[in-house]
C-alpha cells in the first residue's frame, strides 16, 4: 500500500508543478507591481519630458532639441514608451475604473503616438503641437483623479 501511494504521489508531482507554474506566470503577466506614483515618477514623467524638451524656445530661439539622427530616434523612442505606459495604467488592479480612466489613458496614448509620428518626420513644430496634447492629457487626468489638485500646473 505504502509504495503504491508513494508512486501515485510521484506521478502527480509534475502535474502539480506544471499547474503551479502556469498559474504563477499568468499572474505575473497581469498583476500590478509598482505603484501608480512610482510609474508616474520613473516612467511617465521622464519620458514625456524628453518629448517636451524636443521643442523648447527661449526668446524665439530653439534651445536644445534633437539634432542628429540618433537624437530624433531617442525622442521617437521616448514617445513610444509614453504610449506603452498606457498599457501599464490599464493593468487590471491598477486602473481606477473602466470609464474615464480608460478615456484619459487613451487620450495620452493618442497624443504620444502623434509625437512619435512627428519625431519620425523630424518635425519640430509637430512635436510642439503633440507635446501640448500630451500635457493636456496629463492635466485632464490629474484634475479628475488627484483630489487635492485644483489648477493645472504650468507647462515645464
Ligand atoms: C490616466 C490618468 C493619468 C494620466 C494620463 C497621467 N497621470 Fe500622472 N498621476 C495620475 C494619478 C492618479 C496620480 C496620483 C498618484 C498617487 O500619488 O497615488 C498621478 C501623479 C503624478 C505625479 C506625481 C507623483 C507623485 O509624486 O505623487 C506626476 C509627476 C505625474 N503624475 C506626471 C504625469 C505626467 C507628466 C503625465 C502626462 C505625460 C501624467 N502624469 C499623466 C494619473 C494620471
Boltz pocket constraint, residues with backbone or C-beta under 6 A from the ligand:
constraints:
  - pocket:
      binder: B
      contacts: [[A, 36], [A, 37], [A, 40], [A, 41], [A, 44], [A, 45], [A, 48], [A, 89], [A, 100], [A, 101], [A, 104], [A, 105], [A, 108], [A, 134], [A, 135], [A, 137], [A, 138], [A, 139], [A, 141], [A, 142], [A, 145], [A, 146]]
      max_distance: 6.0
